[in-house]
Amino acid sequence: MLNSLSGRFLILTTVFVMLAEVLIFVPSVARFREDYLLLRLERAQIASLALLADDMLGADLEQELLTNAGVFNVVLRRDEVRQLALSSPIPAPIHATYDMREPTATALIGDAMGVLWDPENRIIRVMGRPVQDGGLLIEVTMETGPLRSAMIDYGINILFLSAVISIVTAALLFFAVRVLLVRPIKGVVSHMQNYATAPEDARRIITPTATITELREAETALQSMQMQLTGALKQKERLAQLGSAVAKVSHDLRNILTTTQLFVDRIEGSEDPLVKRMAPKLVGSISRAVNLCETTLAFGRVEEPPPTLARIPLASIVNDVIDGERLAAGDHDLSFAEDVPAGMNVRADGEQLYRVLLNLVRNARLAIVATGKPGEICLRAEEDDDAWWIHVSDTGPGLPRKAREHLFQPFQGGVAKGGSGLGLAIAQELVRGHGGRLDLVRTDERGTEFAIRLPKSEITLRDAAE
């Protein structure tokens, strides 16, 4: 609480009110002392007038008058004659004399502080004007002990009252600050936190509602900033989606063009003059297209469009993939095996399934070729009552640790040197679009195997397409 705005405001208010009361306390005590002394002079004058009215007053009665007046003796000057009206023994020498006829504020405050700071009971002489024109001058001698006690009692009452006023004032200001400032500020903070959870959601942008001018200006500025940020995030998301789409298309297009380039290389061996003349240009165009695809593999990731599902023969797609990769393997001692039932038709998008198998087989080919050792890649298929299963296995060196840790994560799980790490990410997303699943079955020094599961359920496929 003490670290909060309202808590610190409460403390500061209390301190400032107490400081103000202290500044009021000093002149108040000085005024109390003045009134106290003037009251003693008035009582002493009344006692002396009683004596003047009756000269036969006894000593006991004189002492009672002095005791009631709170003084030791009274000197009253009337008609330029100084008379000792009442008198009693003085227990000590007179310590100081104070003239109350025309005292200055500074003198009153200084004398009052002197009485408070001096704990000894002194004897003082006090002079003043008699009331009701009862003479020219009246002076008395008295003790400072009762005066000091009365001043202390008065000061304690003043301080207690000041403390009560400070606490009440601080409490009222505390609740006022909480209602007028802290609560609206917390509302703004709550809006900011709510917006931070989903800054792309325009519904979370704050709507200015504050009635305080400064807070409304802050809410308006925050609203403007949030609108700009939300717009920037949406623009960034669109650019990321566009970049990701370009990256994925470039990745698979590069694979297709690479295979096409290999076929064109074979065409160059033709004896046809027209083919010989056009083949170099075709090779150059395809090479430039491949290079362009490779330079665009630096974008984010978005969802693929839903697949167009149809019954397709799986064996023909497998054959196309193997023919292209067998040609890409060149002279390397790499064999391909397929075990796909001839009549097996799967419900899938033919182009997307081709891309899935191409990515898996190409990764296996690159891994085996990189070892410089012979190897084999096998594609086999089977089905049960619930799904079609396609297994892609190889006898390569297995996936490295980094690839296993970032499996199916784009731009992080690349296996071959210079690879983009998009192949497995694209394959998994395409299979998921079919409502299926792409799993790593095993990977070790004996090789790697992936399994594709394509469900037969119409509901699952329809849901996946949505």
KOLMARTI-661548 format. One record per residue (C-alpha): residue number from 1; residue in one letter; chain; x, y, z negated. Coordinates in nm, 2 decimals. Layout:
BEGIN
NUM  A  A  X  Y  Z
...
//
This chain:
BEGIN
1  M  A  0.00  0.00  0.00
2  L  A  0.28  0.24  -0.08
3  N  A  0.42  0.19  0.27
4  S  A  0.09  0.28  0.43
5  L  A  -0.01  0.62  0.55
6  S  A  -0.29  0.65  0.30
7  G  A  -0.08  0.53  0.01
8  R  A  0.20  0.78  0.08
9  F  A  -0.06  1.05  0.12
10  L  A  -0.20  0.96  -0.22
11  I  A  0.14  0.99  -0.38
12  L  A  0.23  1.32  -0.21
13  T  A  -0.11  1.47  -0.30
14  T  A  -0.07  1.37  -0.67
15  V  A  0.28  1.52  -0.68
16  F  A  0.19  1.84  -0.51
17  V  A  -0.12  1.89  -0.73
18  M  A  0.09  1.83  -1.04
19  L  A  0.35  2.07  -0.92
20  A  A  0.08  2.33  -0.87
21  E  A  -0.06  2.27  -1.22
22  V  A  0.29  2.31  -1.36
23  L  A  0.32  2.64  -1.19
24  I  A  -0.01  2.73  -1.35
25  F  A  0.08  2.58  -1.69
26  V  A  0.37  2.83  -1.77
27  P  A  0.17  3.15  -1.74
28  S  A  -0.13  2.98  -1.91
29  V  A  0.08  2.90  -2.21
30  A  A  0.22  3.25  -2.22
31  R  A  -0.13  3.39  -2.21
32  F  A  -0.24  3.16  -2.48
33  R  A  0.05  3.28  -2.70
34  E  A  -0.05  3.64  -2.63
35  D  A  -0.41  3.57  -2.73
36  Y  A  -0.30  3.39  -3.04
37  L  A  -0.09  3.68  -3.16
38  L  A  -0.35  3.94  -3.08
39  L  A  -0.61  3.73  -3.27
40  R  A  -0.37  3.73  -3.57
41  L  A  -0.34  4.11  -3.55
42  E  A  -0.71  4.15  -3.53
43  R  A  -0.76  3.92  -3.84
44  A  A  -0.49  4.11  -4.02
45  Q  A  -0.66  4.44  -3.94
46  I  A  -0.99  4.31  -4.07
47  A  A  -0.82  4.20  -4.39
48  S  A  -0.65  4.53  -4.44
49  L  A  -0.98  4.72  -4.38
50  A  A  -1.14  4.51  -4.66
51  L  A  -0.86  4.62  -4.89
52  L  A  -0.90  4.99  -4.80
53  A  A  -1.27  4.96  -4.86
54  D  A  -1.21  4.83  -5.21
55  D  A  -0.88  4.92  -5.39
56  M  A  -0.98  4.69  -5.69
57  L  A  -0.92  4.36  -5.50
58  G  A  -0.73  4.11  -5.71
59  A  A  -0.41  3.94  -5.61
60  D  A  -0.58  3.61  -5.55
61  L  A  -0.83  3.77  -5.31
62  E  A  -0.54  3.95  -5.13
63  Q  A  -0.36  3.62  -5.08
64  E  A  -0.68  3.46  -4.95
65  L  A  -0.72  3.74  -4.70
66  L  A  -0.36  3.69  -4.58
67  T  A  -0.40  3.31  -4.56
68  N  A  -0.71  3.34  -4.35
69  A  A  -0.54  3.59  -4.13
70  G  A  -0.23  3.36  -4.10
71  V  A  0.02  3.62  -4.19
72  F  A  0.25  3.71  -4.48
73  N  A  0.19  4.09  -4.49
74  V  A  0.01  4.36  -4.30
75  V  A  0.13  4.71  -4.22
76  L  A  -0.14  4.95  -4.09
77  R  A  -0.05  5.30  -3.97
78  R  A  -0.33  5.55  -3.98
79  D  A  -0.30  5.92  -3.94
80  E  A  0.08  5.91  -3.89
81  V  A  0.11  5.74  -4.24
82  R  A  0.26  5.40  -4.26
83  Q  A  0.08  5.19  -4.53
84  L  A  0.16  4.84  -4.65
85  A  A  -0.20  4.72  -4.67
86  L  A  -0.14  4.36  -4.77
87  S  A  0.17  4.18  -4.88
88  S  A  0.30  3.84  -5.00
89  P  A  0.65  3.69  -5.04
90  I  A  0.83  3.62  -4.71
91  P  A  1.01  3.28  -4.73
92  A  A  1.29  3.38  -4.49
93  P  A  1.44  3.67  -4.31
94  I  A  1.26  3.80  -4.00
95  H  A  1.40  3.63  -3.70
96  A  A  1.26  3.85  -3.42
97  T  A  1.02  4.13  -3.35
98  Y  A  0.76  4.13  -3.07
99  D  A  0.57  4.43  -2.95
100  M  A  0.23  4.33  -2.80
101  R  A  0.12  4.68  -2.70
102  E  A  0.25  4.68  -2.34
103  P  A  0.43  4.35  -2.28
104  T  A  0.54  4.26  -1.93
105  A  A  0.45  3.92  -1.77
106  T  A  0.82  3.82  -1.76
107  A  A  0.86  3.90  -2.13
108  L  A  0.55  3.71  -2.23
109  I  A  0.66  3.40  -2.03
110  G  A  1.01  3.41  -2.16
111  D  A  0.90  3.46  -2.53
112  A  A  0.65  3.17  -2.49
113  M  A  0.91  2.93  -2.35
114  G  A  1.15  3.04  -2.63
115  V  A  0.89  2.94  -2.90
116  L  A  0.83  2.60  -2.73
117  W  A  1.19  2.52  -2.70
118  D  A  1.27  2.62  -3.06
119  P  A  1.14  2.35  -3.30
120  E  A  1.24  2.55  -3.62
121  N  A  0.97  2.74  -3.81
122  R  A  1.09  3.11  -3.78
123  I  A  0.95  3.43  -3.94
124  I  A  0.87  3.69  -3.68
125  R  A  0.73  4.04  -3.68
126  V  A  0.45  4.12  -3.44
127  M  A  0.33  4.48  -3.36
128  G  A  0.02  4.59  -3.17
129  R  A  -0.26  4.84  -3.14
130  P  A  -0.55  4.81  -3.39
131  V  A  -0.88  4.73  -3.24
132  Q  A  -1.17  4.98  -3.22
133  D  A  -0.93  5.27  -3.27
134  G  A  -0.87  5.16  -3.63
135  G  A  -0.53  5.32  -3.65
136  L  A  -0.22  5.39  -3.45
137  L  A  -0.02  5.07  -3.52
138  I  A  -0.05  4.74  -3.69
139  E  A  0.23  4.50  -3.76
140  V  A  0.23  4.16  -3.93
141  T  A  0.49  3.90  -4.03
142  M  A  0.41  3.54  -3.96
143  E  A  0.55  3.19  -3.90
144  T  A  0.61  3.04  -3.56
145  G  A  0.54  2.68  -3.67
146  P  A  0.16  2.71  -3.65
147  L  A  0.19  2.91  -3.32
148  R  A  0.42  2.65  -3.17
149  S  A  0.18  2.36  -3.27
150  A  A  -0.12  2.54  -3.12
151  M  A  0.08  2.61  -2.80
152  I  A  0.18  2.24  -2.78
153  D  A  -0.18  2.13  -2.83
154  Y  A  -0.30  2.37  -2.57
155  G  A  -0.03  2.26  -2.33
156  I  A  -0.12  1.89  -2.37
157  N  A  -0.48  1.97  -2.30
158  I  A  -0.38  2.16  -1.99
159  L  A  -0.15  1.88  -1.87
160  F  A  -0.42  1.62  -1.93
161  L  A  -0.68  1.82  -1.75
162  S  A  -0.42  1.87  -1.47
163  A  A  -0.36  1.50  -1.45
164  V  A  -0.74  1.43  -1.42
165  I  A  -0.78  1.69  -1.15
166  S  A  -0.48  1.56  -0.96
167  I  A  -0.60  1.20  -0.97
168  V  A  -0.96  1.29  -0.87
169  T  A  -0.83  1.52  -0.59
170  A  A  -0.58  1.26  -0.47
171  A  A  -0.85  0.99  -0.47
172  L  A  -1.09  1.20  -0.28
173  L  A  -0.82  1.29  -0.03
174  F  A  -0.71  0.93  -0.01
175  F  A  -1.05  0.81  0.09
176  A  A  -1.10  1.10  0.32
177  V  A  -0.77  1.02  0.50
178  R  A  -0.87  0.65  0.53
179  V  A  -1.20  0.74  0.68
180  L  A  -1.09  1.03  0.91
181  L  A  -0.74  0.91  1.00
182  V  A  -0.63  0.56  0.90
183  R  A  -0.94  0.38  1.02
184  P  A  -0.94  0.54  1.36
185  I  A  -0.56  0.48  1.39
186  K  A  -0.62  0.11  1.30
187  G  A  -0.89  0.10  1.56
188  V  A  -0.64  0.22  1.82
189  V  A  -0.38  -0.03  1.70
190  S  A  -0.64  -0.31  1.72
191  H  A  -0.72  -0.20  2.08
192  M  A  -0.34  -0.21  2.16
193  Q  A  -0.30  -0.56  2.02
194  N  A  -0.61  -0.69  2.20
195  Y  A  -0.48  -0.54  2.52
196  A  A  -0.14  -0.69  2.47
197  T  A  -0.28  -1.04  2.47
198  A  A  -0.41  -1.00  2.83
199  P  A  -0.29  -0.68  2.98
200  E  A  -0.41  -0.79  3.33
201  D  A  -0.78  -0.79  3.20
202  A  A  -0.93  -0.45  3.28
203  R  A  -1.20  -0.51  3.02
204  R  A  -0.95  -0.47  2.74
205  I  A  -0.86  -0.11  2.83
206  I  A  -0.95  0.13  2.55
207  T  A  -1.24  0.37  2.58
208  P  A  -1.18  0.70  2.40
209  T  A  -1.44  0.74  2.12
210  A  A  -1.26  0.94  1.85
211  T  A  -1.42  1.27  1.74
212  I  A  -1.09  1.41  1.61
213  T  A  -0.92  1.61  1.88
214  E  A  -0.57  1.47  1.83
215  L  A  -0.68  1.11  1.81
216  R  A  -0.90  1.15  2.12
217  E  A  -0.60  1.29  2.31
218  A  A  -0.39  0.99  2.19
219  E  A  -0.67  0.74  2.30
220  T  A  -0.70  0.92  2.64
221  A  A  -0.32  0.90  2.69
222  L  A  -0.33  0.53  2.59
223  Q  A  -0.62  0.46  2.83
224  S  A  -0.42  0.62  3.11
225  M  A  -0.11  0.42  3.03
226  Q  A  -0.31  0.09  3.01
227  M  A  -0.48  0.16  3.34
228  Q  A  -0.15  0.22  3.51
229  L  A  0.01  -0.09  3.35
230  T  A  -0.29  -0.31  3.44
231  G  A  -0.27  -0.18  3.80
232  A  A  0.11  -0.24  3.81
233  L  A  0.06  -0.59  3.67
234  K  A  -0.20  -0.68  3.93
235  Q  A  0.02  -0.54  4.21
236  K  A  0.31  -0.74  4.07
237  E  A  0.10  -1.06  4.05
238  R  A  -0.01  -1.01  4.41
239  L  A  0.35  -0.96  4.52
240  A  A  0.46  -1.27  4.32
241  Q  A  0.19  -1.48  4.48
242  L  A  0.29  -1.36  4.82
243  G  A  0.65  -1.43  4.75
244  S  A  0.57  -1.77  4.61
245  A  A  0.36  -1.86  4.91
246  V  A  0.64  -1.75  5.15
247  A  A  0.89  -1.95  4.94
248  K  A  0.69  -2.27  4.96
249  V  A  0.61  -2.24  5.32
250  S  A  0.97  -2.16  5.39
251  H  A  1.09  -2.47  5.19
252  D  A  0.87  -2.72  5.38
253  L  A  0.91  -2.54  5.71
254  R  A  1.28  -2.56  5.67
255  N  A  1.25  -2.94  5.63
256  I  A  1.03  -2.97  5.93
257  L  A  1.26  -2.75  6.14
258  T  A  1.57  -2.95  6.03
259  T  A  1.41  -3.27  6.16
260  T  A  1.31  -3.09  6.48
261  Q  A  1.67  -2.97  6.52
262  L  A  1.79  -3.33  6.50
263  F  A  1.55  -3.43  6.78
264  V  A  1.67  -3.13  6.99
265  D  A  2.03  -3.25  6.94
266  R  A  1.93  -3.58  7.10
267  I  A  1.76  -3.39  7.39
268  E  A  2.08  -3.21  7.47
269  G  A  2.22  -3.54  7.60
270  S  A  1.96  -3.55  7.88
271  E  A  2.09  -3.53  8.24
272  D  A  1.80  -3.32  8.35
273  P  A  1.94  -2.97  8.46
274  L  A  1.64  -2.78  8.32
275  V  A  1.67  -2.96  7.98
276  K  A  2.04  -2.89  7.98
277  R  A  1.98  -2.52  8.05
278  M  A  1.70  -2.48  7.79
279  A  A  1.83  -2.70  7.51
280  P  A  2.10  -2.46  7.38
281  K  A  1.85  -2.18  7.36
282  L  A  1.60  -2.40  7.17
283  V  A  1.87  -2.51  6.93
284  G  A  1.97  -2.15  6.86
285  S  A  1.61  -2.05  6.80
286  I  A  1.55  -2.34  6.56
287  S  A  1.88  -2.26  6.38
288  R  A  1.77  -1.90  6.33
289  A  A  1.43  -2.02  6.20
290  V  A  1.60  -2.25  5.96
291  N  A  1.83  -1.97  5.83
292  L  A  1.54  -1.74  5.79
293  C  A  1.35  -2.00  5.58
294  E  A  1.65  -2.04  5.36
295  T  A  1.68  -1.67  5.29
296  T  A  1.32  -1.64  5.17
297  L  A  1.35  -1.91  4.89
298  A  A  1.36  -1.65  4.61
299  F  A  1.00  -1.59  4.51
300  G  A  0.75  -1.70  4.24
301  R  A  0.49  -1.97  4.23
302  V  A  0.11  -1.97  4.30
303  E  A  -0.16  -2.24  4.33
304  E  A  -0.19  -2.42  4.67
305  P  A  -0.52  -2.40  4.85
306  P  A  -0.76  -2.69  4.79
307  P  A  -0.69  -2.99  5.01
308  T  A  -0.91  -3.08  5.31
309  L  A  -0.99  -3.44  5.22
310  A  A  -1.05  -3.71  5.48
311  R  A  -0.98  -4.07  5.52
312  I  A  -0.64  -4.11  5.67
313  P  A  -0.41  -4.41  5.75
314  L  A  -0.13  -4.40  5.50
315  A  A  0.11  -4.61  5.71
316  S  A  0.13  -4.35  5.99
317  I  A  0.23  -4.07  5.76
318  V  A  0.49  -4.29  5.59
319  N  A  0.63  -4.38  5.94
320  D  A  0.65  -4.01  6.04
321  V  A  0.84  -3.93  5.72
322  I  A  1.08  -4.22  5.75
323  D  A  1.15  -4.16  6.12
324  G  A  1.25  -3.80  6.05
325  E  A  1.47  -3.88  5.75
326  R  A  1.63  -4.17  5.93
327  L  A  1.74  -3.94  6.20
328  A  A  1.85  -3.68  5.94
329  A  A  2.07  -3.94  5.77
330  G  A  2.28  -3.98  6.09
331  D  A  2.57  -4.22  6.06
332  H  A  2.54  -4.25  5.68
333  D  A  2.48  -4.61  5.57
334  L  A  2.13  -4.55  5.45
335  S  A  1.84  -4.79  5.50
336  F  A  1.47  -4.73  5.47
337  A  A  1.21  -4.98  5.37
338  E  A  0.83  -4.95  5.37
339  D  A  0.57  -5.18  5.22
340  V  A  0.23  -5.02  5.31
341  P  A  -0.07  -5.23  5.40
342  A  A  -0.16  -5.17  5.76
343  G  A  -0.52  -5.11  5.70
344  M  A  -0.49  -4.89  5.39
345  N  A  -0.67  -4.56  5.43
346  V  A  -0.65  -4.30  5.15
347  R  A  -0.87  -4.00  5.09
348  A  A  -0.63  -3.71  5.11
349  D  A  -0.52  -3.41  5.31
350  G  A  -0.28  -3.55  5.57
351  E  A  -0.06  -3.24  5.60
352  Q  A  -0.02  -3.20  5.22
353  L  A  0.04  -3.57  5.17
354  Y  A  0.31  -3.56  5.44
355  R  A  0.48  -3.27  5.25
356  V  A  0.47  -3.46  4.93
357  L  A  0.63  -3.77  5.07
358  L  A  0.88  -3.56  5.27
359  N  A  1.00  -3.38  4.96
360  L  A  1.04  -3.70  4.76
361  V  A  1.22  -3.89  5.04
362  R  A  1.44  -3.60  5.14
363  N  A  1.55  -3.55  4.78
364  A  A  1.64  -3.92  4.76
365  R  A  1.83  -3.90  5.09
366  L  A  2.03  -3.60  4.98
367  A  A  2.11  -3.76  4.65
368  I  A  2.24  -4.08  4.81
369  V  A  2.43  -3.90  5.09
370  A  A  2.60  -3.68  4.83
371  T  A  2.75  -4.00  4.66
372  G  A  2.91  -4.11  4.99
373  K  A  2.79  -4.46  4.92
374  P  A  2.54  -4.69  5.09
375  G  A  2.18  -4.67  4.97
376  E  A  1.82  -4.76  5.03
377  I  A  1.49  -4.57  5.01
378  C  A  1.17  -4.76  4.97
379  L  A  0.81  -4.65  5.01
380  R  A  0.54  -4.89  4.90
381  A  A  0.17  -4.86  4.84
382  E  A  -0.10  -5.05  4.65
383  E  A  -0.45  -4.98  4.53
384  D  A  -0.68  -5.08  4.25
385  D  A  -1.05  -5.01  4.17
386  D  A  -0.97  -4.65  4.05
387  A  A  -0.68  -4.52  4.26
388  W  A  -0.43  -4.55  4.53
389  W  A  -0.07  -4.58  4.42
390  I  A  0.24  -4.47  4.63
391  H  A  0.58  -4.55  4.50
392  V  A  0.90  -4.38  4.63
393  S  A  1.22  -4.53  4.50
394  D  A  1.59  -4.51  4.58
395  T  A  1.92  -4.66  4.48
396  G  A  2.08  -4.32  4.42
397  P  A  2.28  -4.20  4.12
398  G  A  1.96  -4.09  3.92
399  L  A  1.86  -3.74  3.83
400  P  A  2.11  -3.53  3.64
401  R  A  2.03  -3.41  3.29
402  K  A  1.94  -3.05  3.40
403  A  A  1.69  -3.19  3.66
404  R  A  1.52  -3.41  3.40
405  E  A  1.49  -3.12  3.15
406  H  A  1.33  -2.90  3.41
407  L  A  1.14  -3.16  3.61
408  F  A  0.87  -3.01  3.83
409  Q  A  0.98  -2.65  3.73
410  P  A  1.04  -2.43  4.04
411  F  A  1.39  -2.29  4.10
412  Q  A  1.54  -2.48  3.81
413  G  A  1.53  -2.85  3.89
414  G  A  1.74  -2.86  4.20
415  V  A  1.94  -3.17  4.25
416  A  A  2.14  -3.12  4.57
417  K  A  2.40  -2.84  4.59
418  G  A  2.23  -2.53  4.74
419  G  A  1.88  -2.67  4.68
420  S  A  1.61  -2.44  4.57
421  G  A  1.45  -2.67  4.31
422  L  A  1.11  -2.62  4.48
423  G  A  1.06  -2.97  4.63
424  L  A  0.93  -3.15  4.32
425  A  A  0.73  -2.85  4.20
426  I  A  0.55  -2.83  4.54
427  A  A  0.49  -3.21  4.54
428  Q  A  0.34  -3.21  4.20
429  E  A  0.12  -2.92  4.27
430  L  A  -0.01  -3.07  4.59
431  V  A  -0.08  -3.41  4.42
432  R  A  -0.26  -3.23  4.14
433  G  A  -0.47  -3.05  4.40
434  H  A  -0.60  -3.40  4.50
435  G  A  -0.69  -3.47  4.14
436  G  A  -0.40  -3.70  4.11
437  R  A  -0.07  -3.73  3.93
438  L  A  0.30  -3.74  4.01
439  D  A  0.51  -3.92  3.75
440  L  A  0.87  -4.00  3.71
441  V  A  0.87  -4.37  3.65
442  R  A  1.24  -4.42  3.59
443  T  A  1.58  -4.26  3.66
444  D  A  1.92  -4.41  3.57
445  E  A  2.24  -4.52  3.74
446  R  A  2.04  -4.78  3.94
447  G  A  1.83  -4.51  4.10
448  T  A  1.51  -4.32  4.07
449  E  A  1.14  -4.40  4.12
450  F  A  0.84  -4.17  4.15
451  A  A  0.48  -4.28  4.15
452  I  A  0.19  -4.09  4.31
453  R  A  -0.16  -4.17  4.19
454  L  A  -0.45  -4.06  4.41
455  P  A  -0.79  -4.12  4.24
456  K  A  -1.08  -4.27  4.43
457  S  A  -1.34  -4.09  4.23
458  E  A  -1.54  -3.84  4.43
459  I  A  -1.61  -3.63  4.12
460  T  A  -1.24  -3.60  4.03
461  L  A  -1.15  -3.51  4.39
462  R  A  -1.42  -3.25  4.41
463  D  A  -1.32  -3.10  4.08
464  A  A  -0.96  -3.09  4.18
465  A  A  -1.05  -2.91  4.51
466  E  A  -1.23  -2.65  4.31
//
